[in-house]
């Protein structure tokens, strides 16, 4: 799904409060296409790695932080202005 398709979906299905199930379903579809749906479905149990940790542990942690940030941006972008302010 391209950014334009996502924007069109947001226009039609912006979170207003009453439409949470539909909005969440669409959010899961989009995050699945972006391969970041795991941040919505899993409890984060990743802690910042120590200085002596392996490079791949640092890479996994950095990817999780980046994906989480991206998902948060999608969530906020798909809410009406009143919900964003809250």
PDB file of N, CA, C and O in Angstrom:
ATOM      1  N   UNK A   1       0.854  -1.168   0.000  1.00  0.00           N
ATOM      2  CA  UNK A   1       0.000   0.000   0.000  1.00  0.00           C
ATOM      3  C   UNK A   1       0.895   1.223   0.000  1.00  0.00           C
ATOM      4  O   UNK A   1       1.814   1.324   0.812  1.00  0.00           O
ATOM      5  N   UNK A   2       0.637   2.135  -0.887  1.00  0.00           N
ATOM      6  CA  UNK A   2       1.463   3.335  -0.959  1.00  0.00           C
ATOM      7  C   UNK A   2       0.977   4.379   0.028  1.00  0.00           C
ATOM      8  O   UNK A   2      -0.097   4.252   0.615  1.00  0.00           O
ATOM      9  N   UNK A   3       1.786   5.409   0.200  1.00  0.00           N
ATOM     10  CA  UNK A   3       1.413   6.496   1.093  1.00  0.00           C
ATOM     11  C   UNK A   3       0.127   7.173   0.666  1.00  0.00           C
ATOM     12  O   UNK A   3      -0.662   7.598   1.510  1.00  0.00           O
ATOM     13  N   UNK A   4      -0.095   7.280  -0.657  1.00  0.00           N
ATOM     14  CA  UNK A   4      -1.315   7.891  -1.172  1.00  0.00           C
ATOM     15  C   UNK A   4      -2.530   7.051  -0.817  1.00  0.00           C
ATOM     16  O   UNK A   4      -3.568   7.591  -0.434  1.00  0.00           O
ATOM     17  N   UNK A   5      -2.413   5.740  -0.940  1.00  0.00           N
ATOM     18  CA  UNK A   5      -3.518   4.858  -0.574  1.00  0.00           C
ATOM     19  C   UNK A   5      -3.830   4.967   0.904  1.00  0.00           C
ATOM     20  O   UNK A   5      -4.996   4.963   1.299  1.00  0.00           O
ATOM     21  N   UNK A   6      -2.796   5.064   1.718  1.00  0.00           N
ATOM     22  CA  UNK A   6      -2.989   5.208   3.157  1.00  0.00           C
ATOM     23  C   UNK A   6      -3.695   6.524   3.460  1.00  0.00           C
ATOM     24  O   UNK A   6      -4.603   6.565   4.290  1.00  0.00           O
ATOM     25  N   UNK A   7      -3.283   7.597   2.791  1.00  0.00           N
ATOM     26  CA  UNK A   7      -3.912   8.907   3.001  1.00  0.00           C
ATOM     27  C   UNK A   7      -5.393   8.861   2.628  1.00  0.00           C
ATOM     28  O   UNK A   7      -6.222   9.449   3.323  1.00  0.00           O
ATOM     29  N   UNK A   8      -5.731   8.176   1.548  1.00  0.00           N
ATOM     30  CA  UNK A   8      -7.136   8.050   1.146  1.00  0.00           C
ATOM     31  C   UNK A   8      -7.925   7.254   2.177  1.00  0.00           C
ATOM     32  O   UNK A   8      -9.063   7.596   2.500  1.00  0.00           O
ATOM     33  N   UNK A   9      -7.318   6.197   2.689  1.00  0.00           N
ATOM     34  CA  UNK A   9      -7.975   5.393   3.724  1.00  0.00           C
ATOM     35  C   UNK A   9      -8.188   6.225   4.977  1.00  0.00           C
ATOM     36  O   UNK A   9      -9.233   6.124   5.620  1.00  0.00           O
ATOM     37  N   UNK A  10      -7.200   7.051   5.331  1.00  0.00           N
ATOM     38  CA  UNK A  10      -7.336   7.918   6.505  1.00  0.00           C
ATOM     39  C   UNK A  10      -8.482   8.903   6.336  1.00  0.00           C
ATOM     40  O   UNK A  10      -9.218   9.183   7.283  1.00  0.00           O
ATOM     41  N   UNK A  11      -8.628   9.422   5.131  1.00  0.00           N
ATOM     42  CA  UNK A  11      -9.720  10.360   4.880  1.00  0.00           C
ATOM     43  C   UNK A  11     -11.076   9.709   5.118  1.00  0.00           C
ATOM     44  O   UNK A  11     -11.995  10.346   5.633  1.00  0.00           O
ATOM     45  N   UNK A  12     -11.196   8.455   4.748  1.00  0.00           N
ATOM     46  CA  UNK A  12     -12.465   7.743   4.889  1.00  0.00           C
ATOM     47  C   UNK A  12     -12.671   7.178   6.293  1.00  0.00           C
ATOM     48  O   UNK A  12     -13.801   7.124   6.778  1.00  0.00           O
ATOM     49  N   UNK A  13     -11.593   6.760   6.946  1.00  0.00           N
ATOM     50  CA  UNK A  13     -11.706   6.015   8.206  1.00  0.00           C
ATOM     51  C   UNK A  13     -10.874   6.625   9.329  1.00  0.00           C
ATOM     52  O   UNK A  13     -10.249   5.895  10.099  1.00  0.00           O
ATOM     53  N   UNK A  14     -10.857   7.924   9.431  1.00  0.00           N
ATOM     54  CA  UNK A  14     -10.141   8.601  10.510  1.00  0.00           C
ATOM     55  C   UNK A  14     -10.785   8.220  11.840  1.00  0.00           C
ATOM     56  O   UNK A  14     -12.009   8.134  11.937  1.00  0.00           O
ATOM     57  N   UNK A  15      -9.966   7.992  12.859  1.00  0.00           N
ATOM     58  CA  UNK A  15     -10.500   7.647  14.172  1.00  0.00           C
ATOM     59  C   UNK A  15     -11.245   8.836  14.754  1.00  0.00           C
ATOM     60  O   UNK A  15     -10.677   9.911  14.952  1.00  0.00           O
ATOM     61  N   UNK A  16     -12.522   8.625  15.024  1.00  0.00           N
ATOM     62  CA  UNK A  16     -13.372   9.650  15.610  1.00  0.00           C
ATOM     63  C   UNK A  16     -13.750   9.287  17.041  1.00  0.00           C
ATOM     64  O   UNK A  16     -14.316  10.113  17.756  1.00  0.00           O
ATOM     65  N   UNK A  17     -13.448   8.080  17.462  1.00  0.00           N
ATOM     66  CA  UNK A  17     -13.801   7.615  18.797  1.00  0.00           C
ATOM     67  C   UNK A  17     -14.822   6.494  18.728  1.00  0.00           C
ATOM     68  O   UNK A  17     -14.614   5.426  19.304  1.00  0.00           O
ATOM     69  N   UNK A  18     -15.912   6.725  18.036  1.00  0.00           N
ATOM     70  CA  UNK A  18     -16.986   5.733  17.917  1.00  0.00           C
ATOM     71  C   UNK A  18     -16.649   4.611  16.944  1.00  0.00           C
ATOM     72  O   UNK A  18     -17.242   3.535  17.017  1.00  0.00           O
ATOM     73  N   UNK A  19     -15.717   4.841  16.045  1.00  0.00           N
ATOM     74  CA  UNK A  19     -15.407   3.880  14.987  1.00  0.00           C
ATOM     75  C   UNK A  19     -14.104   3.121  15.229  1.00  0.00           C
ATOM     76  O   UNK A  19     -13.428   2.723  14.281  1.00  0.00           O
ATOM     77  N   UNK A  20     -13.758   2.924  16.492  1.00  0.00           N
ATOM     78  CA  UNK A  20     -12.487   2.291  16.830  1.00  0.00           C
ATOM     79  C   UNK A  20     -12.280   0.929  16.155  1.00  0.00           C
ATOM     80  O   UNK A  20     -11.206   0.712  15.594  1.00  0.00           O
ATOM     81  N   UNK A  21     -13.253  -0.008  16.176  1.00  0.00           N
ATOM     82  CA  UNK A  21     -12.998  -1.319  15.571  1.00  0.00           C
ATOM     83  C   UNK A  21     -12.613  -1.240  14.094  1.00  0.00           C
ATOM     84  O   UNK A  21     -11.690  -1.927  13.659  1.00  0.00           O
ATOM     85  N   UNK A  22     -13.308  -0.413  13.327  1.00  0.00           N
ATOM     86  CA  UNK A  22     -12.994  -0.267  11.901  1.00  0.00           C
ATOM     87  C   UNK A  22     -11.640   0.396  11.716  1.00  0.00           C
ATOM     88  O   UNK A  22     -10.839  -0.033  10.885  1.00  0.00           O
ATOM     89  N   UNK A  23     -11.386   1.442  12.491  1.00  0.00           N
ATOM     90  CA  UNK A  23     -10.117   2.148  12.401  1.00  0.00           C
ATOM     91  C   UNK A  23      -8.952   1.220  12.739  1.00  0.00           C
ATOM     92  O   UNK A  23      -7.945   1.201  12.032  1.00  0.00           O
ATOM     93  N   UNK A  24      -9.089   0.458  13.814  1.00  0.00           N
ATOM     94  CA  UNK A  24      -8.014  -0.435  14.244  1.00  0.00           C
ATOM     95  C   UNK A  24      -7.761  -1.527  13.200  1.00  0.00           C
ATOM     96  O   UNK A  24      -6.612  -1.883  12.943  1.00  0.00           O
ATOM     97  N   UNK A  25      -8.810  -2.047  12.610  1.00  0.00           N
ATOM     98  CA  UNK A  25      -8.672  -3.051  11.558  1.00  0.00           C
ATOM     99  C   UNK A  25      -7.866  -2.474  10.394  1.00  0.00           C
ATOM    100  O   UNK A  25      -6.949  -3.125   9.892  1.00  0.00           O
ATOM    101  N   UNK A  26      -8.199  -1.265   9.965  1.00  0.00           N
ATOM    102  CA  UNK A  26      -7.463  -0.629   8.867  1.00  0.00           C
ATOM    103  C   UNK A  26      -6.014  -0.330   9.253  1.00  0.00           C
ATOM    104  O   UNK A  26      -5.108  -0.473   8.432  1.00  0.00           O
ATOM    105  N   UNK A  27      -5.801   0.082  10.491  1.00  0.00           N
ATOM    106  CA  UNK A  27      -4.440   0.324  10.967  1.00  0.00           C
ATOM    107  C   UNK A  27      -3.616  -0.964  10.921  1.00  0.00           C
ATOM    108  O   UNK A  27      -2.457  -0.950  10.508  1.00  0.00           O
ATOM    109  N   UNK A  28      -4.217  -2.068  11.344  1.00  0.00           N
ATOM    110  CA  UNK A  28      -3.496  -3.347  11.318  1.00  0.00           C
ATOM    111  C   UNK A  28      -3.169  -3.772   9.892  1.00  0.00           C
ATOM    112  O   UNK A  28      -2.096  -4.319   9.640  1.00  0.00           O
ATOM    113  N   UNK A  29      -4.084  -3.524   8.960  1.00  0.00           N
ATOM    114  CA  UNK A  29      -3.806  -3.841   7.553  1.00  0.00           C
ATOM    115  C   UNK A  29      -2.603  -3.039   7.080  1.00  0.00           C
ATOM    116  O   UNK A  29      -1.676  -3.593   6.487  1.00  0.00           O
ATOM    117  N   UNK A  30      -2.617  -1.746   7.339  1.00  0.00           N
ATOM    118  CA  UNK A  30      -1.528  -0.908   6.858  1.00  0.00           C
ATOM    119  C   UNK A  30      -0.202  -1.262   7.513  1.00  0.00           C
ATOM    120  O   UNK A  30       0.820  -1.344   6.832  1.00  0.00           O
ATOM    121  N   UNK A  31      -0.205  -1.474   8.831  1.00  0.00           N
ATOM    122  CA  UNK A  31       1.053  -1.811   9.496  1.00  0.00           C
ATOM    123  C   UNK A  31       1.549  -3.197   9.080  1.00  0.00           C
ATOM    124  O   UNK A  31       2.750  -3.465   9.124  1.00  0.00           O
ATOM    125  N   UNK A  32       0.636  -4.070   8.681  1.00  0.00           N
ATOM    126  CA  UNK A  32       1.049  -5.373   8.160  1.00  0.00           C
ATOM    127  C   UNK A  32       1.791  -5.197   6.840  1.00  0.00           C
ATOM    128  O   UNK A  32       2.818  -5.837   6.617  1.00  0.00           O
ATOM    129  N   UNK A  33       1.279  -4.333   5.964  1.00  0.00           N
ATOM    130  CA  UNK A  33       1.960  -4.106   4.688  1.00  0.00           C
ATOM    131  C   UNK A  33       3.313  -3.453   4.883  1.00  0.00           C
ATOM    132  O   UNK A  33       4.223  -3.640   4.076  1.00  0.00           O
ATOM    133  N   UNK A  34       3.446  -2.685   5.956  1.00  0.00           N
ATOM    134  CA  UNK A  34       4.718  -2.033   6.277  1.00  0.00           C
ATOM    135  C   UNK A  34       5.641  -2.939   7.096  1.00  0.00           C
ATOM    136  O   UNK A  34       6.778  -2.573   7.392  1.00  0.00           O
ATOM    137  N   UNK A  35       5.142  -4.123   7.456  1.00  0.00           N
ATOM    138  CA  UNK A  35       5.888  -5.117   8.235  1.00  0.00           C
ATOM    139  C   UNK A  35       6.268  -4.612   9.629  1.00  0.00           C
ATOM    140  O   UNK A  35       7.349  -4.905  10.139  1.00  0.00           O
ATOM    141  N   UNK A  36       5.351  -3.843  10.234  1.00  0.00           N
ATOM    142  CA  UNK A  36       5.586  -3.352  11.594  1.00  0.00           C
ATOM    143  C   UNK A  36       4.403  -3.660  12.512  1.00  0.00           C
ATOM    144  O   UNK A  36       4.325  -3.118  13.614  1.00  0.00           O
ATOM    145  N   UNK A  37       3.494  -4.510  12.082  1.00  0.00           N
ATOM    146  CA  UNK A  37       2.312  -4.818  12.888  1.00  0.00           C
ATOM    147  C   UNK A  37       2.695  -5.429  14.232  1.00  0.00           C
ATOM    148  O   UNK A  37       1.924  -5.348  15.188  1.00  0.00           O
ATOM    149  N   UNK A  38       3.849  -6.023  14.314  1.00  0.00           N
ATOM    150  CA  UNK A  38       4.272  -6.659  15.573  1.00  0.00           C
ATOM    151  C   UNK A  38       4.318  -5.677  16.731  1.00  0.00           C
ATOM    152  O   UNK A  38       4.138  -6.086  17.878  1.00  0.00           O
ATOM    153  N   UNK A  39       4.553  -4.392  16.472  1.00  0.00           N
ATOM    154  CA  UNK A  39       4.603  -3.429  17.575  1.00  0.00           C
ATOM    155  C   UNK A  39       3.216  -3.183  18.162  1.00  0.00           C
ATOM    156  O   UNK A  39       3.102  -2.725  19.299  1.00  0.00           O
ATOM    157  N   UNK A  40       2.167  -3.482  17.406  1.00  0.00           N
ATOM    158  CA  UNK A  40       0.798  -3.363  17.919  1.00  0.00           C
ATOM    159  C   UNK A  40       0.372  -4.613  18.671  1.00  0.00           C
ATOM    160  O   UNK A  40      -0.465  -4.542  19.572  1.00  0.00           O
ATOM    161  N   UNK A  41       0.936  -5.748  18.311  1.00  0.00           N
ATOM    162  CA  UNK A  41       0.458  -7.037  18.815  1.00  0.00           C
ATOM    163  C   UNK A  41       1.293  -7.627  19.936  1.00  0.00           C
ATOM    164  O   UNK A  41       0.819  -8.512  20.649  1.00  0.00           O
ATOM    165  N   UNK A  42       2.502  -7.171  20.111  1.00  0.00           N
ATOM    166  CA  UNK A  42       3.389  -7.770  21.105  1.00  0.00           C
ATOM    167  C   UNK A  42       3.743  -6.765  22.191  1.00  0.00           C
ATOM    168  O   UNK A  42       3.909  -5.575  21.923  1.00  0.00           O
ATOM    169  N   UNK A  43       3.855  -7.250  23.400  1.00  0.00           N
ATOM    170  CA  UNK A  43       4.318  -6.425  24.498  1.00  0.00           C
ATOM    171  C   UNK A  43       5.817  -6.214  24.336  1.00  0.00           C
ATOM    172  O   UNK A  43       6.573  -7.175  24.195  1.00  0.00           O
ATOM    173  N   UNK A  44       6.242  -4.965  24.355  1.00  0.00           N
ATOM    174  CA  UNK A  44       7.687  -4.746  24.183  1.00  0.00           C
ATOM    175  C   UNK A  44       8.453  -5.251  25.393  1.00  0.00           C
ATOM    176  O   UNK A  44       8.212  -4.826  26.523  1.00  0.00           O
ATOM    177  N   UNK A  45       9.363  -6.147  25.142  1.00  0.00           N
ATOM    178  CA  UNK A  45      10.200  -6.679  26.215  1.00  0.00           C
ATOM    179  C   UNK A  45      11.671  -6.437  25.908  1.00  0.00           C
ATOM    180  O   UNK A  45      12.560  -7.066  26.482  1.00  0.00           O
ATOM    181  N   UNK A  46      11.897  -5.525  25.004  1.00  0.00           N
ATOM    182  CA  UNK A  46      13.262  -5.218  24.608  1.00  0.00           C
ATOM    183  C   UNK A  46      13.758  -4.051  25.461  1.00  0.00           C
ATOM    184  O   UNK A  46      13.136  -2.989  25.506  1.00  0.00           O
ATOM    185  N   UNK A  47      14.858  -4.260  26.115  1.00  0.00           N
ATOM    186  CA  UNK A  47      15.486  -3.207  26.901  1.00  0.00           C
ATOM    187  C   UNK A  47      16.711  -2.708  26.139  1.00  0.00           C
ATOM    188  O   UNK A  47      17.291  -3.449  25.345  1.00  0.00           O
ATOM    189  N   UNK A  48      17.101  -1.478  26.373  1.00  0.00           N
ATOM    190  CA  UNK A  48      18.306  -0.987  25.699  1.00  0.00           C
ATOM    191  C   UNK A  48      19.488  -1.903  25.998  1.00  0.00           C
ATOM    192  O   UNK A  48      19.759  -2.217  27.158  1.00  0.00           O
ATOM    193  N   UNK A  49      20.187  -2.328  24.957  1.00  0.00           N
ATOM    194  CA  UNK A  49      21.327  -3.227  25.182  1.00  0.00           C
ATOM    195  C   UNK A  49      22.491  -2.500  25.845  1.00  0.00           C
ATOM    196  O   UNK A  49      22.672  -1.293  25.680  1.00  0.00           O
ATOM    197  N   UNK A  50      23.262  -3.258  26.589  1.00  0.00           N
ATOM    198  CA  UNK A  50      24.449  -2.709  27.233  1.00  0.00           C
ATOM    199  C   UNK A  50      25.557  -2.483  26.227  1.00  0.00           C
ATOM    200  O   UNK A  50      25.485  -2.937  25.085  1.00  0.00           O
ATOM    201  N   UNK A  51      26.563  -1.789  26.658  1.00  0.00           N
ATOM    202  CA  UNK A  51      27.693  -1.484  25.771  1.00  0.00           C
ATOM    203  C   UNK A  51      28.408  -2.735  25.289  1.00  0.00           C
ATOM    204  O   UNK A  51      28.975  -2.741  24.196  1.00  0.00           O
ATOM    205  N   UNK A  52      28.388  -3.793  26.088  1.00  0.00           N
ATOM    206  CA  UNK A  52      29.100  -5.005  25.727  1.00  0.00           C
ATOM    207  C   UNK A  52      28.229  -5.987  24.940  1.00  0.00           C
ATOM    208  O   UNK A  52      28.658  -7.112  24.682  1.00  0.00           O
ATOM    209  N   UNK A  53      27.015  -5.584  24.556  1.00  0.00           N
ATOM    210  CA  UNK A  53      26.121  -6.463  23.797  1.00  0.00           C
ATOM    211  C   UNK A  53      26.601  -6.615  22.353  1.00  0.00           C
ATOM    212  O   UNK A  53      27.346  -5.786  21.830  1.00  0.00           O
ATOM    213  N   UNK A  54      26.154  -7.687  21.739  1.00  0.00           N
ATOM    214  CA  UNK A  54      26.500  -7.940  20.347  1.00  0.00           C
ATOM    215  C   UNK A  54      25.893  -6.887  19.433  1.00  0.00           C
ATOM    216  O   UNK A  54      24.874  -6.279  19.758  1.00  0.00           O
ATOM    217  N   UNK A  55      26.523  -6.683  18.306  1.00  0.00           N
ATOM    218  CA  UNK A  55      26.057  -5.697  17.332  1.00  0.00           C
ATOM    219  C   UNK A  55      24.650  -6.030  16.839  1.00  0.00           C
ATOM    220  O   UNK A  55      23.845  -5.128  16.608  1.00  0.00           O
ATOM    221  N   UNK A  56      24.351  -7.316  16.676  1.00  0.00           N
ATOM    222  CA  UNK A  56      23.023  -7.700  16.192  1.00  0.00           C
ATOM    223  C   UNK A  56      21.934  -7.393  17.229  1.00  0.00           C
ATOM    224  O   UNK A  56      20.793  -7.114  16.861  1.00  0.00           O
ATOM    225  N   UNK A  57      22.276  -7.441  18.505  1.00  0.00           N
ATOM    226  CA  UNK A  57      21.318  -7.070  19.557  1.00  0.00           C
ATOM    227  C   UNK A  57      21.021  -5.580  19.471  1.00  0.00           C
ATOM    228  O   UNK A  57      19.870  -5.165  19.608  1.00  0.00           O
ATOM    229  N   UNK A  58      22.055  -4.773  19.244  1.00  0.00           N
ATOM    230  CA  UNK A  58      21.861  -3.339  19.058  1.00  0.00           C
ATOM    231  C   UNK A  58      21.007  -3.073  17.825  1.00  0.00           C
ATOM    232  O   UNK A  58      20.130  -2.209  17.860  1.00  0.00           O
ATOM    233  N   UNK A  59      21.247  -3.798  16.740  1.00  0.00           N
ATOM    234  CA  UNK A  59      20.479  -3.621  15.507  1.00  0.00           C
ATOM    235  C   UNK A  59      19.014  -3.987  15.715  1.00  0.00           C
ATOM    236  O   UNK A  59      18.127  -3.287  15.227  1.00  0.00           O
ATOM    237  N   UNK A  60      18.747  -5.083  16.439  1.00  0.00           N
ATOM    238  CA  UNK A  60      17.360  -5.479  16.724  1.00  0.00           C
ATOM    239  C   UNK A  60      16.660  -4.411  17.554  1.00  0.00           C
ATOM    240  O   UNK A  60      15.513  -4.060  17.281  1.00  0.00           O
ATOM    241  N   UNK A  61      17.340  -3.901  18.553  1.00  0.00           N
ATOM    242  CA  UNK A  61      16.768  -2.867  19.410  1.00  0.00           C
ATOM    243  C   UNK A  61      16.471  -1.600  18.597  1.00  0.00           C
ATOM    244  O   UNK A  61      15.389  -1.026  18.715  1.00  0.00           O
ATOM    245  N   UNK A  62      17.426  -1.170  17.779  1.00  0.00           N
ATOM    246  CA  UNK A  62      17.239   0.030  16.959  1.00  0.00           C
ATOM    247  C   UNK A  62      16.080  -0.136  15.987  1.00  0.00           C
ATOM    248  O   UNK A  62      15.313   0.803  15.774  1.00  0.00           O
ATOM    249  N   UNK A  63      15.941  -1.330  15.390  1.00  0.00           N
ATOM    250  CA  UNK A  63      14.833  -1.587  14.460  1.00  0.00           C
ATOM    251  C   UNK A  63      13.503  -1.512  15.198  1.00  0.00           C
ATOM    252  O   UNK A  63      12.541  -0.933  14.693  1.00  0.00           O
ATOM    253  N   UNK A  64      13.448  -2.095  16.386  1.00  0.00           N
ATOM    254  CA  UNK A  64      12.210  -2.062  17.162  1.00  0.00           C
ATOM    255  C   UNK A  64      11.828  -0.619  17.513  1.00  0.00           C
ATOM    256  O   UNK A  64      10.661  -0.245  17.396  1.00  0.00           O
ATOM    257  N   UNK A  65      12.791   0.184  17.937  1.00  0.00           N
ATOM    258  CA  UNK A  65      12.525   1.585  18.286  1.00  0.00           C
ATOM    259  C   UNK A  65      12.040   2.347  17.055  1.00  0.00           C
ATOM    260  O   UNK A  65      11.087   3.121  17.146  1.00  0.00           O
ATOM    261  N   UNK A  66      12.679   2.140  15.914  1.00  0.00           N
ATOM    262  CA  UNK A  66      12.273   2.813  14.672  1.00  0.00           C
ATOM    263  C   UNK A  66      10.864   2.389  14.250  1.00  0.00           C
ATOM    264  O   UNK A  66      10.049   3.234  13.879  1.00  0.00           O
ATOM    265  N   UNK A  67      10.575   1.090  14.304  1.00  0.00           N
ATOM    266  CA  UNK A  67       9.252   0.595  13.913  1.00  0.00           C
ATOM    267  C   UNK A  67       8.172   1.101  14.855  1.00  0.00           C
ATOM    268  O   UNK A  67       7.068   1.431  14.422  1.00  0.00           O
ATOM    269  N   UNK A  68       8.487   1.162  16.137  1.00  0.00           N
ATOM    270  CA  UNK A  68       7.532   1.671  17.113  1.00  0.00           C
ATOM    271  C   UNK A  68       7.224   3.142  16.849  1.00  0.00           C
ATOM    272  O   UNK A  68       6.066   3.557  16.913  1.00  0.00           O
ATOM    273  N   UNK A  69       8.240   3.916  16.557  1.00  0.00           N
ATOM    274  CA  UNK A  69       8.063   5.338  16.256  1.00  0.00           C
ATOM    275  C   UNK A  69       7.214   5.516  14.989  1.00  0.00           C
ATOM    276  O   UNK A  69       6.336   6.378  14.943  1.00  0.00           O
ATOM    277  N   UNK A  70       7.478   4.710  13.980  1.00  0.00           N
ATOM    278  CA  UNK A  70       6.719   4.785  12.737  1.00  0.00           C
ATOM    279  C   UNK A  70       5.249   4.447  12.985  1.00  0.00           C
ATOM    280  O   UNK A  70       4.363   5.129  12.470  1.00  0.00           O
ATOM    281  N   UNK A  71       4.989   3.408  13.764  1.00  0.00           N
ATOM    282  CA  UNK A  71       3.609   3.031  14.081  1.00  0.00           C
ATOM    283  C   UNK A  71       2.908   4.141  14.854  1.00  0.00           C
ATOM    284  O   UNK A  71       1.740   4.429  14.593  1.00  0.00           O
ATOM    285  N   UNK A  72       3.600   4.768  15.798  1.00  0.00           N
ATOM    286  CA  UNK A  72       3.006   5.874  16.553  1.00  0.00           C
ATOM    287  C   UNK A  72       2.631   7.025  15.634  1.00  0.00           C
ATOM    288  O   UNK A  72       1.586   7.650  15.815  1.00  0.00           O
ATOM    289  N   UNK A  73       3.465   7.306  14.660  1.00  0.00           N
ATOM    290  CA  UNK A  73       3.167   8.377  13.705  1.00  0.00           C
ATOM    291  C   UNK A  73       1.933   8.033  12.875  1.00  0.00           C
ATOM    292  O   UNK A  73       1.085   8.894  12.639  1.00  0.00           O
ATOM    293  N   UNK A  74       1.827   6.781  12.430  1.00  0.00           N
ATOM    294  CA  UNK A  74       0.646   6.352  11.677  1.00  0.00           C
ATOM    295  C   UNK A  74      -0.609   6.465  12.535  1.00  0.00           C
ATOM    296  O   UNK A  74      -1.660   6.891  12.054  1.00  0.00           O
ATOM    297  N   UNK A  75      -0.498   6.088  13.791  1.00  0.00           N
ATOM    298  CA  UNK A  75      -1.652   6.153  14.691  1.00  0.00           C
ATOM    299  C   UNK A  75      -2.101   7.604  14.864  1.00  0.00           C
ATOM    300  O   UNK A  75      -3.287   7.910  14.735  1.00  0.00           O
ATOM    301  N   UNK A  76      -1.166   8.484  15.151  1.00  0.00           N
ATOM    302  CA  UNK A  76      -1.522   9.886  15.342  1.00  0.00           C
ATOM    303  C   UNK A  76      -2.059  10.518  14.060  1.00  0.00           C
ATOM    304  O   UNK A  76      -3.000  11.310  14.103  1.00  0.00           O
ATOM    305  N   UNK A  77      -1.466  10.171  12.929  1.00  0.00           N
ATOM    306  CA  UNK A  77      -1.913  10.733  11.651  1.00  0.00           C
ATOM    307  C   UNK A  77      -3.316  10.273  11.289  1.00  0.00           C
ATOM    308  O   UNK A  77      -4.002  10.934  10.509  1.00  0.00           O
ATOM    309  N   UNK A  78      -3.744   9.159  11.842  1.00  0.00           N
ATOM    310  CA  UNK A  78      -5.055   8.613  11.476  1.00  0.00           C
ATOM    311  C   UNK A  78      -6.140   8.952  12.497  1.00  0.00           C
ATOM    312  O   UNK A  78      -7.208   8.340  12.488  1.00  0.00           O
ATOM    313  N   UNK A  79      -5.877   9.921  13.377  1.00  0.00           N
ATOM    314  CA  UNK A  79      -6.870  10.372  14.362  1.00  0.00           C
ATOM    315  C   UNK A  79      -7.363  11.761  13.984  1.00  0.00           C
ATOM    316  O   UNK A  79      -6.681  12.518  13.294  1.00  0.00           O
ATOM    317  N   UNK A  80      -8.568  12.076  14.454  1.00  0.00           N
ATOM    318  CA  UNK A  80      -9.025  13.450  14.248  1.00  0.00           C
ATOM    319  C   UNK A  80      -8.221  14.379  15.163  1.00  0.00           C
ATOM    320  O   UNK A  80      -7.545  13.919  16.083  1.00  0.00           O
ATOM    321  N   UNK A  81      -8.297  15.668  14.908  1.00  0.00           N
ATOM    322  CA  UNK A  81      -7.461  16.634  15.625  1.00  0.00           C
ATOM    323  C   UNK A  81      -7.721  16.637  17.133  1.00  0.00           C
ATOM    324  O   UNK A  81      -6.792  16.797  17.924  1.00  0.00           O
ATOM    325  N   UNK A  82      -8.951  16.465  17.520  1.00  0.00           N
ATOM    326  CA  UNK A  82      -9.275  16.469  18.948  1.00  0.00           C
ATOM    327  C   UNK A  82      -8.597  15.309  19.680  1.00  0.00           C
ATOM    328  O   UNK A  82      -8.044  15.491  20.765  1.00  0.00           O
ATOM    329  N   UNK A  83      -8.644  14.123  19.082  1.00  0.00           N
ATOM    330  CA  UNK A  83      -7.987  12.966  19.693  1.00  0.00           C
ATOM    331  C   UNK A  83      -6.471  13.128  19.677  1.00  0.00           C
ATOM    332  O   UNK A  83      -5.801  12.693  20.614  1.00  0.00           O
ATOM    333  N   UNK A  84      -5.925  13.734  18.652  1.00  0.00           N
ATOM    334  CA  UNK A  84      -4.479  13.966  18.611  1.00  0.00           C
ATOM    335  C   UNK A  84      -4.039  14.844  19.768  1.00  0.00           C
ATOM    336  O   UNK A  84      -3.009  14.581  20.388  1.00  0.00           O
ATOM    337  N   UNK A  85      -4.795  15.867  20.062  1.00  0.00           N
ATOM    338  CA  UNK A  85      -4.436  16.799  21.145  1.00  0.00           C
ATOM    339  C   UNK A  85      -4.481  16.103  22.512  1.00  0.00           C
ATOM    340  O   UNK A  85      -3.697  16.427  23.405  1.00  0.00           O
ATOM    341  N   UNK A  86      -5.390  15.161  22.665  1.00  0.00           N
ATOM    342  CA  UNK A  86      -5.508  14.454  23.942  1.00  0.00           C
ATOM    343  C   UNK A  86      -4.298  13.584  24.162  1.00  0.00           C
ATOM    344  O   UNK A  86      -4.205  12.903  25.184  1.00  0.00           O
TER     345      UNK A  86
END
